[in-house]
Amino acid sequence: MLKVQVSLMKRKLYVYKENKLLRSYSIAIGKEISPTPVGNYKVLKKYRLDKLDHSKRCIEFFKDYGIAGTLDEENLGKAVSAGDIVMNSKDIVEFHNLIRVGTQLEIEY
């Protein structure tokens, strides 16, 4: 079973399988005025935002918060979003294919 851990301080998302690191991704996080929520969650939904563009995917984990892709890779490693976790477009496709609805997601500072 997979587990996802997000370090807001390091701006990294880690995927573990049976407690072994499987993947590591650089991310952007929420701004100070709209922070990414900290806590333990589960993946609620997975969907494509645009059926024609396979890189536009979203993974919802809490209310209106999710993990999404961006083409603006200069923002990775920064606090720039409205609270969402943001990955580059290539990584979001791989991550979206790895995880399932119900996957545990731990977000910590």
Order of alpha helices (4+ residues) and beta strands (2+ residues): beta-beta-beta-beta-beta-beta-beta-beta-beta-beta-alpha-beta
